[in-house]
Amino acid sequence: MRNWLGLATLALAVALTGCAPVETDMSVIDALQRDALDRAGLQFYWDCDLPLNEGESVINIWLLDDAVYYLTNRQKLFCYDPVVGVPRWSYILPERNRVYPPTHGPDIHITQRPIGIQGLVPQGLLETVTYKPLAVNTTRVIYLLDRATGKELRRIDVQPAAMAAGVALDPRYVFAAMLDGTYVSFDLQEGIRTGWKGTITDGKHGVIQASPVHLDGHVYVAATNGQLHCRIVDTDGRLQWGPTNLVAAINATPLLDRRFCLVPVADGRLYAFNPATGIPMWLKPFSAQHALVDSPQAGMNTIFQYSRGDRFYAIDPEKGNPRWDHPTAMTVVGIFQNVVYAINTSNDLLALTEVTGEVRHEIPMTGFKHYAPNTSPNYAAIYAASSGGRIVCIRPISAGRMTSEMLR
């Protein structure tokens, strides 16, 4: 019997009597939810509320390295400490436009302001400062922030071009893919476009909807015409390998780490390439029944791929063979001690055995709507948010105390 039987019974009783205050209903539901988590060996590790204004609501959440970010419908980006749940800063994007997923980059060394003509900049602002950068962009503007304080370091306007995806960072440049089928770089020091450029499509037979990805001095770009490029940063954009023609559209951002380059394609196939050489790593790509329009996820031992209208697949990273599948799971939000935690289409938190896919627990996440995708071995934690601003960290009881050192 599912853990939410008690919640359903309570909801029916309230509907029939109509006499219980909303506050009481929610407190009882919360107590039942905590009990269901406890039965699954989980707990609310921390639980707090974002300081939202009237009419403001959470629309997205991202977990990046040592920070968790929440975006609201008012273009406000909150940064919180994922260990203790305390706020670090907030930043309001001044441009009212779609906001794409933020990205972290390695340390950068820039002056407080672009130098331009040195005589016009006070000498004290010419000293180089080291920052840990965060880049977040809209369709027209890239915002470079200091992720320790939220201070705006650079604001880069890409007009008249336009972007339809996120950006990538390295110590000197930010890389952006344009709707016209080109991808370019901007110098972080001066915030201006460089000569580094590539063209993956003419913009008429495909566009770039996937974010560029930076790894080890290379930038990977994919387009809806099925083309995949790997270009070297320390050149004018010379190809390391590719173009690789995968025939069907690439709509989702490829997953890159030093093990593989995973590319989901609209014909239902998932390809794995050696990120350094572009050589296929599997004898044949993994095949789902429907189009792959979501990025894959990868843990230490398993690749996960959701196929909308089809199923959720767990895949062997060595050979690309399916291990198991689940009819409703969508997104992995945590992995701990060979248990995979995933959100399903009914907004339940599933605890699945990583090797077999056996469902160990199924917990309704009543009141929550947004979840941070997470397969990191450093995070034995699940981050969730309600539209109204309640934010929580859910953690296995047996995991003990979380420390900042665990995230390094």
VMD Tcl script that draws the C-alpha trace (Angstrom):
set ca {
  {0.00 0.00 0.00}
  {1.37 3.39 -0.89}
  {2.54 5.74 1.85}
  {0.06 8.39 0.78}
  {-3.02 6.41 1.92}
  {-3.11 8.50 5.08}
  {-2.93 11.72 3.08}
  {-5.75 10.64 0.80}
  {-7.90 9.66 3.79}
  {-7.29 13.02 5.44}
  {-8.15 14.92 2.27}
  {-11.43 13.00 1.92}
  {-12.37 13.67 5.55}
  {-11.71 17.39 5.19}
  {-13.71 17.55 1.96}
  {-16.71 15.84 3.62}
  {-16.71 17.86 6.84}
  {-15.37 21.17 5.58}
  {-14.57 22.11 9.16}
  {-10.81 21.93 9.51}
  {-8.78 25.15 9.11}
  {-6.28 25.23 6.25}
  {-3.39 25.68 8.70}
  {-4.43 22.53 10.56}
  {-4.83 20.57 7.33}
  {-1.34 21.49 6.16}
  {0.22 20.78 9.53}
  {-1.34 17.32 9.58}
  {-0.29 16.68 5.97}
  {3.22 17.82 6.86}
  {3.28 15.45 9.84}
  {2.14 12.55 7.67}
  {4.74 13.47 5.06}
  {7.47 13.52 7.69}
  {6.29 10.12 8.89}
  {6.40 8.73 5.34}
  {9.92 10.08 4.91}
  {10.94 8.56 8.23}
  {9.64 5.16 7.13}
  {11.88 5.49 4.07}
  {14.86 6.41 6.22}
  {14.73 10.08 5.21}
  {14.25 13.38 7.03}
  {13.87 17.10 6.41}
  {17.47 18.04 7.13}
  {16.63 21.74 6.91}
  {13.38 23.50 6.09}
  {12.86 27.23 5.56}
  {11.08 29.85 3.46}
  {12.34 32.22 0.80}
  {11.53 35.89 1.50}
  {9.12 36.31 -1.42}
  {7.01 39.36 -2.13}
  {3.28 39.28 -2.77}
  {2.58 37.58 -6.09}
  {6.10 36.20 -6.31}
  {6.62 32.44 -6.78}
  {9.43 29.97 -7.35}
  {9.70 28.70 -10.93}
  {13.00 26.77 -10.93}
  {15.78 25.32 -8.81}
  {19.36 24.31 -9.62}
  {22.10 22.63 -7.60}
  {25.62 23.58 -8.72}
  {28.73 22.52 -6.82}
  {28.53 24.28 -3.44}
  {25.36 26.31 -4.00}
  {21.64 25.87 -4.59}
  {19.81 28.48 -6.65}
  {16.11 29.39 -6.75}
  {14.58 31.52 -9.51}
  {11.28 33.35 -9.12}
  {8.75 34.72 -11.59}
  {10.04 38.21 -10.74}
  {13.48 37.43 -12.23}
  {15.03 37.17 -8.76}
  {17.79 34.62 -8.28}
  {18.40 33.45 -4.70}
  {21.62 31.69 -3.71}
  {21.53 29.49 -0.59}
  {24.07 27.43 1.28}
  {23.07 23.80 0.55}
  {24.60 22.53 3.80}
  {22.73 24.64 6.35}
  {20.00 26.33 4.28}
  {20.98 29.94 4.95}
  {20.82 32.69 2.30}
  {24.01 34.01 0.73}
  {22.62 36.64 -1.63}
  {19.92 37.48 -4.15}
  {20.15 39.19 -7.51}
  {17.37 40.61 -9.69}
  {17.99 40.20 -13.39}
  {17.09 43.61 -14.81}
  {15.92 42.26 -18.15}
  {12.41 40.79 -18.30}
  {13.03 37.79 -20.50}
  {13.39 34.04 -20.27}
  {16.18 32.96 -17.89}
  {18.29 29.94 -18.85}
  {20.05 27.60 -16.40}
  {23.04 29.16 -14.63}
  {26.51 27.68 -14.82}
  {29.65 27.77 -12.70}
  {33.17 28.14 -14.02}
  {36.74 27.89 -12.73}
  {38.34 30.85 -10.97}
  {38.74 33.95 -13.13}
  {41.19 36.84 -12.74}
  {39.76 40.16 -13.91}
  {39.76 43.79 -12.90}
  {36.74 45.24 -11.13}
  {35.74 46.99 -14.34}
  {36.68 46.53 -18.00}
  {39.90 48.42 -18.67}
  {39.05 49.82 -22.09}
  {41.06 53.01 -22.32}
  {43.29 52.86 -19.23}
  {43.38 56.61 -18.74}
  {39.64 56.66 -18.09}
  {39.73 54.04 -15.31}
  {40.98 54.91 -11.79}
  {44.27 53.18 -11.02}
  {42.78 51.33 -8.04}
  {40.32 49.54 -10.32}
  {43.08 48.18 -12.58}
  {44.22 45.60 -10.04}
  {43.28 42.02 -10.90}
  {40.89 40.28 -8.50}
  {40.15 36.54 -8.32}
  {36.50 35.51 -8.43}
  {34.54 32.29 -8.51}
  {32.14 33.03 -11.36}
  {28.50 32.30 -12.02}
  {27.03 33.02 -15.46}
  {23.30 33.27 -16.06}
  {21.72 34.53 -19.25}
  {18.51 35.59 -20.90}
  {17.86 35.64 -24.63}
  {19.87 38.83 -25.09}
  {22.17 39.36 -22.09}
  {24.80 37.36 -20.20}
  {25.26 38.28 -16.53}
  {28.55 37.35 -14.89}
  {28.30 37.29 -11.09}
  {30.62 36.65 -8.19}
  {29.06 33.54 -6.73}
  {30.36 34.35 -3.24}
  {28.50 37.66 -2.99}
  {26.16 37.94 -5.99}
  {28.00 41.07 -7.16}
  {27.57 41.77 -10.86}
  {31.00 41.61 -12.51}
  {30.07 41.99 -16.18}
  {26.93 42.48 -18.22}
  {27.39 41.32 -21.82}
  {24.79 42.25 -24.42}
  {24.86 39.87 -27.41}
  {22.43 41.85 -29.57}
  {21.57 41.86 -32.43}
  {22.03 38.10 -32.02}
  {19.84 36.03 -29.69}
  {20.38 32.93 -27.55}
  {18.01 30.02 -26.95}
  {20.08 28.16 -24.34}
  {22.52 28.63 -21.49}
  {26.22 29.49 -21.74}
  {29.55 27.90 -20.78}
  {32.55 29.31 -18.89}
  {36.29 28.85 -18.82}
  {38.89 31.01 -17.03}
  {38.97 33.63 -19.81}
  {35.82 33.38 -21.89}
  {32.10 32.82 -21.84}
  {30.74 30.78 -24.76}
  {27.29 31.38 -26.20}
  {25.28 29.66 -28.93}
  {23.17 31.87 -31.16}
  {19.87 31.23 -32.89}
  {21.48 31.92 -36.26}
  {23.52 28.71 -35.91}
  {26.82 30.26 -34.82}
  {28.57 29.96 -31.48}
  {30.99 32.58 -30.23}
  {33.02 33.61 -27.22}
  {33.19 36.81 -25.20}
  {36.25 37.96 -23.30}
  {35.49 38.03 -19.56}
  {37.91 40.87 -18.85}
  {36.48 43.33 -21.34}
  {33.08 41.76 -21.93}
  {33.50 41.96 -25.70}
  {33.19 39.43 -28.47}
  {36.40 37.71 -29.64}
  {37.35 36.23 -33.00}
  {36.67 32.68 -31.75}
  {33.69 31.41 -33.73}
  {32.07 28.34 -35.22}
  {29.06 27.64 -37.41}
  {27.03 24.48 -36.92}
  {23.94 25.32 -38.97}
  {22.77 28.09 -41.27}
  {19.79 28.84 -39.03}
  {17.35 27.76 -41.74}
  {17.86 24.00 -41.47}
  {18.27 23.88 -37.72}
  {18.98 26.00 -34.65}
  {20.93 25.61 -31.43}
  {18.64 24.82 -28.50}
  {21.23 22.98 -26.40}
  {23.62 24.86 -24.14}
  {27.30 24.73 -25.12}
  {29.42 22.72 -22.67}
  {33.04 23.38 -21.69}
  {35.36 20.58 -20.61}
  {39.17 20.52 -20.42}
  {39.81 23.32 -22.87}
  {37.17 22.22 -25.37}
  {33.67 23.46 -26.16}
  {30.93 21.07 -27.29}
  {28.00 22.37 -29.32}
  {24.96 20.50 -30.71}
  {22.13 21.64 -32.99}
  {18.70 20.55 -34.18}
  {20.16 19.57 -37.56}
  {21.85 16.64 -35.81}
  {25.34 18.16 -35.92}
  {27.77 17.86 -33.00}
  {31.02 19.85 -32.78}
  {33.97 19.73 -30.40}
  {36.17 22.83 -30.76}
  {39.43 23.83 -29.10}
  {39.35 26.96 -26.96}
  {43.00 27.99 -27.47}
  {42.59 28.56 -31.23}
  {40.26 30.57 -33.40}
  {37.71 27.78 -32.99}
  {39.46 24.91 -34.78}
  {37.61 21.59 -34.63}
  {39.05 18.91 -32.34}
  {36.58 16.42 -33.81}
  {33.36 16.48 -35.75}
  {31.15 17.53 -37.28}
  {29.32 14.37 -36.29}
  {26.00 13.97 -38.08}
  {23.43 12.13 -35.96}
  {20.64 12.65 -38.53}
  {17.87 13.51 -36.04}
  {17.60 16.71 -34.00}
  {19.61 17.30 -30.84}
  {17.30 19.36 -28.63}
  {18.76 18.73 -25.17}
  {22.17 19.64 -23.82}
  {24.70 16.77 -24.05}
  {26.16 15.47 -20.78}
  {29.92 15.83 -20.54}
  {32.36 14.45 -18.04}
  {35.78 12.90 -18.47}
  {34.23 9.49 -19.03}
  {31.96 10.25 -21.96}
  {29.99 12.70 -24.04}
  {26.34 11.59 -23.93}
  {24.10 12.96 -26.68}
  {20.30 12.45 -26.65}
  {18.64 12.60 -30.07}
  {15.06 13.13 -31.22}
  {14.89 9.70 -32.89}
  {15.09 8.09 -29.43}
  {18.77 7.22 -29.53}
  {21.38 8.03 -26.90}
  {24.97 8.16 -28.18}
  {28.15 7.93 -26.14}
  {31.36 9.41 -27.55}
  {34.87 9.63 -26.20}
  {35.03 13.34 -25.29}
  {38.66 13.68 -26.42}
  {38.44 11.85 -29.76}
  {34.77 11.67 -30.74}
  {35.01 7.91 -31.22}
  {31.76 6.05 -30.35}
  {32.10 4.17 -27.06}
  {29.24 1.71 -27.57}
  {28.79 -0.82 -30.37}
  {25.40 0.77 -30.99}
  {23.51 3.65 -29.38}
  {20.91 3.02 -26.72}
  {17.40 3.21 -28.17}
  {14.21 4.36 -26.44}
  {10.71 4.19 -27.91}
  {10.12 7.95 -28.09}
  {12.15 11.08 -28.76}
  {14.81 12.11 -26.25}
  {14.32 15.80 -25.51}
  {15.73 15.81 -21.97}
  {19.41 15.70 -21.02}
  {20.69 12.41 -19.62}
  {21.95 12.11 -16.05}
  {24.89 10.02 -14.88}
  {25.87 8.67 -11.51}
  {29.07 6.80 -10.73}
  {27.65 3.47 -11.93}
  {24.54 4.20 -13.99}
  {23.28 6.48 -16.75}
  {19.67 7.66 -16.51}
  {17.55 8.83 -19.42}
  {13.93 9.95 -19.41}
  {11.93 9.54 -22.61}
  {8.71 11.56 -22.52}
  {5.65 9.49 -23.34}
  {7.76 6.38 -22.96}
  {9.69 5.42 -19.83}
  {12.62 6.20 -17.57}
  {15.69 4.07 -18.32}
  {18.73 3.00 -16.29}
  {21.62 2.21 -18.62}
  {24.97 0.44 -18.26}
  {27.65 3.10 -18.95}
  {30.16 0.56 -20.26}
  {28.12 -0.96 -23.09}
  {25.00 1.17 -23.31}
  {22.68 -1.74 -22.51}
  {19.46 -1.14 -20.56}
  {19.50 -2.38 -16.98}
  {15.92 -1.62 -16.02}
  {13.18 0.88 -16.69}
  {10.31 2.49 -14.82}
  {7.00 3.69 -16.29}
  {6.63 6.98 -14.38}
  {10.01 8.10 -13.00}
  {11.41 11.28 -14.63}
  {14.32 12.93 -12.83}
  {16.99 11.66 -10.44}
  {17.21 14.00 -7.44}
  {19.68 12.03 -5.32}
  {21.71 8.82 -5.04}
  {22.84 7.36 -1.73}
  {24.17 3.89 -0.86}
  {22.94 2.26 -4.09}
  {19.47 3.79 -3.77}
  {18.28 6.13 -6.53}
  {15.76 8.80 -5.55}
  {13.62 10.01 -8.45}
  {10.56 12.21 -8.91}
  {7.80 10.68 -11.01}
  {4.96 12.06 -13.12}
  {2.61 11.99 -10.11}
  {4.96 14.11 -7.98}
  {5.97 11.16 -5.83}
  {9.49 10.61 -4.55}
  {10.56 7.08 -5.51}
  {13.34 5.18 -3.77}
  {14.65 2.66 -6.31}
  {17.34 0.03 -5.95}
  {20.06 1.17 -8.36}
  {20.96 -2.32 -9.58}
  {17.46 -3.69 -10.23}
  {15.07 -0.73 -10.22}
  {12.95 -2.29 -7.47}
  {10.70 0.31 -5.83}
  {11.48 0.39 -2.12}
  {9.40 3.42 -1.17}
  {6.97 5.83 -2.81}
  {6.38 9.10 -0.99}
  {3.93 11.80 -2.12}
  {5.60 15.22 -2.23}
  {2.42 17.16 -1.51}
  {3.01 20.91 -1.72}
  {6.33 20.70 -3.57}
  {6.73 21.37 -7.28}
  {10.39 21.99 -8.13}
  {13.37 19.66 -7.61}
  {17.07 20.02 -8.30}
  {18.43 17.26 -10.56}
  {21.25 15.62 -8.63}
  {23.44 12.57 -9.20}
  {26.51 13.89 -7.37}
  {28.28 11.43 -5.07}
  {29.10 14.39 -2.81}
  {25.45 15.16 -2.09}
  {23.45 12.61 -0.14}
  {20.61 15.12 -0.30}
  {17.45 16.08 -2.17}
  {16.53 19.73 -2.72}
  {12.89 20.67 -3.29}
  {10.85 23.86 -3.37}
  {7.20 24.78 -3.39}
  {5.90 27.52 -5.65}
  {5.09 29.50 -2.50}
  {8.74 29.57 -1.40}
  {9.12 26.70 1.06}
  {12.55 25.19 0.43}
  {13.84 21.97 1.97}
  {16.81 19.66 2.04}
  {15.85 16.01 2.44}
  {18.62 13.71 3.61}
  {18.97 10.06 4.69}
  {18.85 9.79 8.46}
  {21.84 7.44 8.39}
  {23.94 9.95 6.44}
  {24.64 11.97 9.56}
  {25.75 15.58 9.55}
  {26.56 17.30 6.26}
  {29.63 19.55 6.09}
  {31.03 21.93 3.52}
  {34.11 19.70 3.18}
  {31.92 16.96 1.67}
  {31.17 19.19 -1.34}
  {34.79 19.83 -2.33}
}
mol new
graphics top color blue
foreach p $ca { graphics top sphere $p radius 0.5 }
foreach p [lrange $ca 0 end-1] q [lrange $ca 1 end] { graphics top cylinder $p $q radius 0.2 }
display resetview
